[in-house]
Amino acid sequence: MRIAVAGFADETCTFCLEPTTEERFEPAVQRGDEVLEENRGIPNYINGYIRAAEAEDAELVPLLYAKKTPGGFQSWLTTSCFDRYADEIAERLRNAGQLDGVLLALHGAMAASGVPKPEAEIVRRARAAVGDDVFIMVTLDLHANEDHELTDVADGVFVIKTYPHVDTEETGEEAARRLIQAIRGDIKPVTVCRRPGIVSASIFQATSYHPMKDLLARCREWEESEERLLYLAVAPGYAYADVPDIGMSVFAVTDDDEELASEAAEDISDLAWSMRHSFARDLPKPPEAVAEVMELVDQGKRPVIIADGADRIGDTTHVLHELLRQGAENWAIPGIADPQVAEQLEETASVDDEVTVEVGGWYNETSGDPVEVTGTIRFMGRPRYERVGPMGKGSVVQDGFVARLNLGNNRHLVISDRLRGSNDSAGLTSVGIDVDSLDIIVLKDRVHHRAFWDDVAEVDYPINAPGIGFADLRELEYENVPPNTFPINYEGE
């Protein structure tokens, strides 16, 4: 039994300015045996494929895995960028010899110029390469924007069920296991998709909390009560890709029972629609947010995580400005991205120097004004560290250049040459910050950090700050959203 493995994944923020080209992908592209070697032992889709294949004595044929290098978000993939990797997957499939199945690790929130529905197109090209008799299973991120065009060409679609994403390996293993069963003739997969017409900001999609927790609980009820229902999952979608299939989708995979698949998917879709207002809530803006967080600290609740989910580039200064204006102490921001200032510090400064710089606020009108800070440099370099939290535990992060400034009163600002987060403590300790000493930690993130920080922080405090990824989607100007989509252009209540 020979199963091809390939992937082409991106979460594209079309509200960014710069297009995404091959140059952003190519340094990180894995080809041939690298696809298995570089992912073995890392909790991701491909390691899940490996585990299932080894358990069933199936041969994996690694082809290509294309993903971007670390850094901030970018806009539409150029057509040539998309074609390069979609076509390379198809060509490698044609040259792979006799295949029994294909596993495709996609994302679901890719946006490409001239390609309305990129993931469906990737699978269409793969299907053309291998023919109709070869099974194709697809794994997707929970933020996928997809519709029936994907299920028209894929035999099975398996969406992860956690945000923060801690089940990618398990989802990959499930997809591969079902593929092997299909190849052996043990099952005949049938997949349907339903869409309730809801778009939501990522910050409202955490799966341990309402409303996603309730949707996934209903999915489990269906799976436990219907033996022929193999997989039922919800992709709430990705609001920052202005594409025709934006928004929530429900995927049901059954063993040769389209009626059951439709019934289950429609039930979940209806339930989601009944809870639609929970996917669009008001959040505090930076001035009131910082004031309330400081009150929480005064009440003994520490540390508090301020989740600034709108910043997709890393340069926004709204929270930094308020922390300084309101006199907060004992805080850390593990990354304000400012390539020009980072380069200046690397060339002209040293550890223990006191410096004054204007940082951030350079990308566009949502970034805020540059903020002048004076501090002592306590760390400079390019940290390399292992993730210690549940997401990607053990994987290695290689930072670009960073400089940590101590602004006094245990206030720490990391200036970085690109978007930098700290979804676990390693992003802070790698630059010498004592996490236990902090009252406030500002993360430019929405939900992923909660896999680690919910066990450490007293409070997770999401905010509605300006930025490319507004929590209030009405602040964004969409061009491709289908009519009557909640909450963007919905005409009802």
Order of alpha helices (4+ residues) and beta strands (2+ residues): beta-alpha-beta-alpha-alpha-beta-alpha-beta-alpha-beta-alpha-beta-alpha-beta-alpha-beta-beta-alpha-alpha-beta-alpha-beta-alpha-beta-beta-beta-beta-beta-beta-alpha-beta-alpha-beta
